[in-house]
Amino acid sequence: MDKRIDLIINNLKEVYDPEIPVNVYDLGLIYNVDIDENNVNIVMTLTAPGCPVVDILVDDITAAARAVDGIENVNVELTFDPPWDKSMMSEEARLELGFF
């Protein structure tokens, strides 16, 4: 596995949903991170299809991936299949938000 994927994931853990005090990775919004040479493809979802901060999240996620040395292009694909639900959150995120 490309070590840069781990670096990108670490950067994604610094990107927070402005409406929820948990990072997008631990929220379970990131479905896949893949690198093809110097190009990153990220498949992600939103907590709701009508999320008002989608543009901010996509921009922040793109910047987080692009910050890794050697990454030239970032493609963020939004999907709602499968739809996001609370079970996709990390245990840490569920505890932080009071979901047990």
N, C-alpha and C positions, 0 to 999 in steps of 0.2 A: 504494500500500500504506500502511496505517495505521502511522505512526511508532511507535505504542505497541507494536506487535508486536516491533520491535527492542529496545525497553526491557524487555519481558517476557522475551525470549530472553536478554538480558544478565543479568536476575535469575535465570533458570533455570540459568545457568552458575555460580551460587553455591549451588545445591542439590546436595548430594552424597549418593549412595547410601551409607548407613552401613556397608555391607559391602565396598564397592569405592571406592578413593580417587580417583574420577573423577566429574565432575558429570553430572547426568542428561541434559543436552543432548548433551555430547560422547560419552556412552555410547550415544547413539542411541535413548534411550527415548522421546523426544518425537517423535511422528509429525506432528503438526499443531498450529498455534496460529492461531486465527481470532478476530476481533473483530467483533461485531455491536452497533453503537452503544457501549454501556458494558459489554457482556457478553463475556466471554472463554470460548471453548471450546477445551480442550486435549485432544487425543487422544494417548494414550501407551500404552506397554506396560511390561512388567517383564522382567528377565533370565530369570525362571522363573515359571510360573503360581502356584506355592506360595510366592512371596516373603514372608518373615516380616515385612518392614518396609513393606509396601504402605501401611498407614495413615499412617505417618510420611512417606513419600514424597508421598502425595496431599496431606496437610496442608501440607507444605513447599512443594510446587508451587503450591497454591492461594494460600498467603501471598505467594509470590514474584510471582505475577500480580496479586494484589490490591494490592500495594505501588505499582503504577504509577498515577499520577494519573488520575482519571476512570474507573477500572475499578470497577464496582459488584458484579458477580456473576461468579463463576468456576465453570465446570463442567468437571470432569476426567473424561474417559471412558477406561476401560481397555479395551484390545483385545489380542488375541493373534493377530490376522490382519493382517499376516504376523507369525509368531513372531520374536522378537528373536534375532539371532545376532551374533557378533563383527564381521562385515563392516559392521554398522551404526554402529560406533564411528568417531569422527573419527580421522584419522591421528595426531593428537597423543595421543589416548587410547590407541590401540594401542601407540604408542611407550612411553608412560608405564607401561603394564601388561606390556610386553615381548612383545607380539604383533606380528610383522613380516609 
